[in-house]
């Protein structure tokens, strides 16, 4: 079968899935056809803390998943971090070219290998206004990556992520998966991110310093966080503000 | 406000078009670093911006550019057919009722939430335009990061071949089926937001 016909077949299988079990089954099958054993499709958030705000679908070894969740690795996982700096699929061997690897990053990869996850390929998935995510395919430890198939895996990852996203959206429905701030609160946040003081912000946007403080406080309350830094991180992460907003012009 | 230009764009004659070519320069040349021609240091205009091109341009009330897209007739030279036929595993889709979406451009001045609104309006306008103009298939070349977004619009979208690394980016060719139910598919994905006012500025080809 030609690669394009395979890609079309994958697309149909994902489209036809009605439940998340169907979808998991369909993606498992695609994973096998691509020459991998494992897949993990996820939003990059701490699943232990916000179980419903994110989606995750995988067939990784259970031991590894327990360890991963137990240690709150989702947000610091080197694979996830690398997928925030590129829009193109990458092999795990390429990680050091994408991000500065710390000793704990190397330890995570070594532990994963011990649990049976060897080489892998990750397709970053970024839908503006939503948490970033990715779809990874992996081989059991000791087996080489099916390199020739990576362009197809790239497409499969993108379609699989969208399939899961569609299902997850229709289940969570209605309001977006993160708190919504007002335009004014957002303006203040962007200036905070640019390093301005409350007084400076009040001059720039023409409101009183007390009002600036109130806007930021209300935005913190909507997110349920104590610190401005946490607020900035959360809003950058869920796409309420973007790096482009902060560094524009 | 949506402006539709047919019969090509002569930028000297229309402020909306001129603003679009300037916005394209800011996005595709200044931001994305594409190696495409720039006219007078300000306007991004290429060989496909001829009398056969069609433009959908969104502006605010004052006529400032918000977003735009160019449609090329696939019976004539177009990007997939002329520049990247290798992205299609089979023949490049072309013919009556098939148009290529190119230069999908969201103004750089837009902030994240505005960008999403303008993007949704532009995608909705493209679908509505296709339904009115007898277009049943859109094709396009997309960089991989953009692909995830295109898929998230909810329309029926399929790859025409495997992505390939070209000039340092990974490009893929896509086809999007347009049918009566496409607006409702966009609506289900939360994307369908057609612009309120439509201004058709049909021009005769020279």
Interface residues (C-beta under 8 A of the other chain):
Chain A: X2 X3 X4 X7 X8 X11 X87 X88 X89 X124 X125 X126 X127 X128 X129 X151 X152 X154 X155 X158 X159 X161 X162 X165 X166 X169 X170 X183 X186 X190 X239 X240 X241 X242 X244 X245 X248
Chain B: X89 X90 X108 X109 X111 X112 X113 X115 X116 X119 X143 X144 X145 X146 X147 X148 X149 X151 X152 X154 X158 X159 X160 X161 X162 X163 X164 X169 X170 X172 X188 X189 X190
